[in-house]
Amino acid sequence: MVGSLGAQRPARSGGAFSRLLLVHMITPLALFYGLRWLGVNQFLALLAGALIPLVGAVRGIVTERRIGGLQIFILGTMGLTVAMSFVTGSPRLLLIRNGWGMAAIGVWMLCTLLTRRPFLYEATRVVVDEDRQRMLEANWDRYPAFRRMLCICSAFWGVACLIDSTVRVVLAMTLPVDLVPVLDDVLLGVTVLAILAFQRFFGRAYLRRNGLHSRGVMITPIAATG
C-alpha cells in the first residue's frame, strides 16, 4: 500500500505542475501574442491573459473548498490591479500583476521562518511519499544542521522571489509592452534555476561541513556512510 501511494503521489504532483504551467504561463502567453497577431490592442490582449490564471485560482479554491491568507492576498492584488487598469486603461498596470504575486509569495516564504516549520520543509513534504515524509520528520527532529539548512534555503527562496518581483515591475514600467510577457516567463525560469542551484550546492555543502551526507531526503552522518 505504501508503495502504491509513493507511485501515485509523484504522478499527481507532476500533473499539478503541468496544469500550473499551462494555466499561468503557456496559455496566457499564447493568448496574448495570438490576439496581438490578430490586431487586438495591448490592453485587451493582456486582460484576456490575466483573466485565465485568475479564473483558474478561483476554480481551484471552489474545488478544494479552502483558502489561505496567501491566496486571498494574491487574488486581492491581482483583482485590484485588473480593476485599476480598467480605470486608467493602462496596459502597464496589467503587466505588473505578476510582480505583485511574486512579492506576496516571497513575503509569505519569509514569514514561514517564524513558524514551526519553514516553507521548504512543507513544500518537500507535499511532493514525497509517506516513507520519505517520515524520514523528513526524523531528520528534522534529529539534526539541527538540517533544520538550519532548510531555514537558510527557505530564506533564499523568499529573497529571490522579492528580487524577481522588483525586476518584473522595472521591466513592466520601462520596456515595450509587447516584449514584457515573454520576458516575464524567461525571468521566472532564471529565478527558479538560480534557486534550485543554490539549494542543491549550498545545501549539500552546508550539511557536509556539519558532518552529514545527503541523498534526497535521506540524511546520514558522514562517519556512518564511510
C-alpha positions as CSV (number, residue, x, y, z in Angstrom):
1,M,0.0,0.0,0.0
2,V,2.8,2.4,0.8
3,G,4.5,1.6,-2.5
4,S,1.2,2.3,-4.3
5,L,1.0,5.7,-2.5
6,G,4.6,6.5,-3.4
7,A,3.9,5.8,-7.0
8,Q,0.7,7.9,-7.2
9,R,2.0,11.0,-5.4
10,P,4.7,11.9,-7.9
11,A,2.2,11.4,-10.7
12,R,-0.3,13.7,-9.0
13,S,2.4,16.3,-8.3
14,G,3.6,16.2,-11.9
15,G,0.1,16.6,-13.2
16,A,-0.5,19.6,-10.8
17,F,2.7,21.2,-12.0
18,S,1.7,20.7,-15.7
19,R,-1.7,22.3,-15.0
20,L,0.0,25.2,-13.2
21,L,2.4,25.7,-16.1
22,L,-0.4,25.6,-18.6
23,V,-2.8,28.0,-16.7
24,H,-0.2,30.6,-15.5
25,M,2.4,30.6,-18.3
26,I,1.7,28.9,-21.6
27,T,-2.0,29.7,-22.2
28,P,-1.8,33.4,-21.2
29,L,1.4,33.9,-23.3
30,A,-0.1,32.2,-26.3
31,L,-3.3,34.1,-26.0
32,F,-1.6,37.4,-25.7
33,Y,0.6,37.0,-28.7
34,G,-2.2,35.3,-30.7
35,L,-4.6,38.2,-30.0
36,R,-1.9,40.8,-30.8
37,W,-1.2,39.0,-34.1
38,L,-5.0,39.3,-34.9
39,G,-4.7,43.1,-34.3
40,V,-6.3,43.2,-30.8
41,N,-4.9,46.2,-28.7
42,Q,-2.4,45.6,-25.9
43,F,-4.8,46.3,-23.1
44,L,-7.4,43.8,-24.2
45,A,-4.8,41.1,-25.1
46,L,-3.2,41.4,-21.7
47,L,-6.6,41.4,-19.9
48,A,-7.5,38.2,-21.6
49,G,-4.3,36.6,-20.5
50,A,-4.7,38.0,-16.9
51,L,-8.2,36.5,-16.5
52,I,-7.1,33.0,-17.2
53,P,-4.9,32.4,-14.1
54,L,-7.5,34.5,-12.0
55,V,-10.3,32.2,-13.1
56,G,-8.1,29.2,-12.5
57,A,-7.3,30.3,-9.0
58,V,-10.9,30.9,-8.2
59,R,-11.8,27.5,-9.6
60,G,-9.1,25.8,-7.5
61,I,-10.5,27.4,-4.4
62,V,-14.0,26.3,-5.2
63,T,-12.9,22.8,-6.0
64,E,-10.7,22.4,-2.8
65,R,-13.2,24.3,-0.7
66,R,-10.4,26.1,1.3
67,I,-8.5,29.3,1.0
68,G,-5.4,30.6,2.8
69,G,-4.2,34.1,3.6
70,L,-1.6,33.9,0.7
71,Q,-4.3,33.0,-1.8
72,I,-6.5,35.9,-0.6
73,F,-3.7,38.4,-0.8
74,I,-2.7,37.3,-4.4
75,L,-6.2,37.2,-5.6
76,G,-6.9,40.6,-4.0
77,T,-3.9,42.3,-5.5
78,M,-4.5,40.7,-8.9
79,G,-8.2,41.8,-8.8
80,L,-7.3,45.3,-7.7
81,T,-4.6,45.6,-10.4
82,V,-7.1,44.5,-13.1
83,A,-9.8,46.9,-11.7
84,M,-7.4,49.8,-11.7
85,S,-6.2,49.0,-15.2
86,F,-9.9,49.4,-16.3
87,V,-10.0,52.9,-14.8
88,T,-6.7,54.0,-16.2
89,G,-6.7,52.0,-19.4
90,S,-3.0,51.4,-18.9
91,P,-1.6,48.0,-20.1
92,R,1.4,48.5,-17.9
93,L,-0.7,48.2,-14.8
94,L,-1.8,44.8,-16.0
95,L,1.9,43.8,-16.6
96,I,2.9,44.4,-13.0
97,R,0.3,41.9,-11.6
98,N,2.9,39.1,-11.8
99,G,5.2,41.3,-9.8
100,W,2.6,41.6,-7.0
101,G,2.1,37.9,-7.0
102,M,5.9,37.1,-6.7
103,A,6.2,39.7,-3.9
104,A,3.3,38.1,-2.0
105,I,4.9,34.7,-2.3
106,G,8.3,36.0,-1.2
107,V,6.9,37.7,1.9
108,W,4.9,34.5,2.8
109,M,8.0,32.3,2.4
110,L,10.0,34.6,4.7
111,C,7.1,34.6,7.2
112,T,7.2,30.8,7.5
113,L,10.6,31.2,9.1
114,L,8.7,32.5,12.2
115,T,6.5,29.4,12.2
116,R,7.2,25.8,13.4
117,R,8.4,24.6,10.0
118,P,9.8,26.7,7.2
119,F,8.4,26.8,3.7
120,L,10.9,24.3,2.2
121,Y,10.1,21.6,4.7
122,E,6.4,21.8,4.0
123,A,7.0,22.0,0.2
124,T,9.2,18.9,0.3
125,R,6.6,17.1,2.5
126,V,3.9,17.7,-0.1
127,V,5.8,16.1,-3.0
128,V,7.3,12.9,-1.4
129,D,5.6,9.7,-0.4
130,E,4.7,8.6,3.1
131,D,8.0,6.8,3.8
132,R,10.0,9.9,2.9
133,Q,7.7,12.1,4.9
134,R,8.6,10.1,8.0
135,M,12.3,10.2,7.0
136,L,12.0,14.0,6.6
137,E,10.4,14.4,10.0
138,A,13.0,12.2,11.6
139,N,15.8,14.3,10.0
140,W,14.2,17.5,11.3
141,D,14.0,16.1,14.9
142,R,17.5,14.6,14.8
143,Y,19.8,17.0,13.0
144,P,20.0,20.7,14.0
145,A,22.2,21.4,10.9
146,F,19.4,20.0,8.7
147,R,16.9,22.4,10.3
148,R,19.2,25.3,9.8
149,M,19.9,24.4,6.2
150,L,16.1,24.3,5.4
151,C,15.6,27.7,7.1
152,I,18.5,29.3,5.1
153,C,17.3,27.8,1.8
154,S,13.7,28.9,2.6
155,A,15.0,32.5,3.3
156,F,16.9,32.4,-0.1
157,W,13.6,31.4,-1.8
158,G,11.8,34.3,-0.3
159,V,14.5,36.9,-1.1
160,A,14.9,35.6,-4.6
161,C,11.1,36.0,-5.2
162,L,11.3,39.6,-3.9
163,I,14.1,40.3,-6.2
164,D,12.2,38.7,-9.1
165,S,9.2,40.9,-8.2
166,T,11.3,44.1,-8.3
167,V,12.8,43.2,-11.7
168,R,9.3,42.4,-13.1
169,V,8.0,45.8,-12.1
170,V,11.0,47.5,-13.7
171,L,10.5,45.6,-16.9
172,A,6.8,46.3,-16.9
173,M,7.4,50.1,-16.5
174,T,10.3,50.6,-18.8
175,L,10.3,48.1,-21.7
176,P,8.0,47.9,-24.7
177,V,4.7,46.3,-23.6
178,D,4.7,43.6,-26.3
179,L,8.1,42.4,-25.1
180,V,7.4,42.1,-21.4
181,P,5.1,39.0,-21.3
182,V,7.7,36.7,-22.8
183,L,10.5,38.3,-20.6
184,D,8.3,37.6,-17.5
185,D,8.4,33.9,-18.3
186,V,12.1,33.9,-19.1
187,L,12.7,35.7,-15.8
188,L,10.7,33.0,-13.9
189,G,12.9,30.3,-15.5
190,V,16.1,32.2,-14.4
191,T,14.8,32.7,-10.9
192,V,13.8,29.0,-10.4
193,L,17.1,27.8,-11.8
194,A,19.0,30.1,-9.5
195,I,17.1,29.0,-6.5
196,L,17.5,25.3,-7.3
197,A,21.2,25.7,-8.0
198,F,21.7,27.5,-4.7
199,Q,19.6,24.9,-2.8
200,R,21.5,22.0,-4.3
201,F,25.1,23.2,-4.0
202,F,24.7,25.2,-0.8
203,G,22.5,22.6,0.9
204,R,24.9,19.7,0.3
205,A,28.0,21.7,1.2
206,Y,26.4,23.0,4.4
207,L,25.4,19.5,5.5
208,R,28.9,18.2,4.7
209,R,30.5,20.9,6.8
210,N,28.4,19.8,9.7
211,G,29.3,16.1,9.2
212,L,26.2,15.0,7.3
213,H,25.7,13.3,4.0
214,S,22.5,13.8,2.0
215,R,20.9,11.7,-0.7
216,G,17.5,13.1,-1.4
217,V,15.7,13.3,2.0
218,M,18.0,10.6,3.4
219,I,20.4,12.3,5.8
220,T,23.2,10.2,7.5
221,P,26.3,11.1,9.4
222,I,29.4,11.1,7.2
223,A,31.2,8.6,9.5
224,A,28.3,6.2,9.1
225,T,28.4,6.5,5.3
226,G,32.2,5.8,5.3
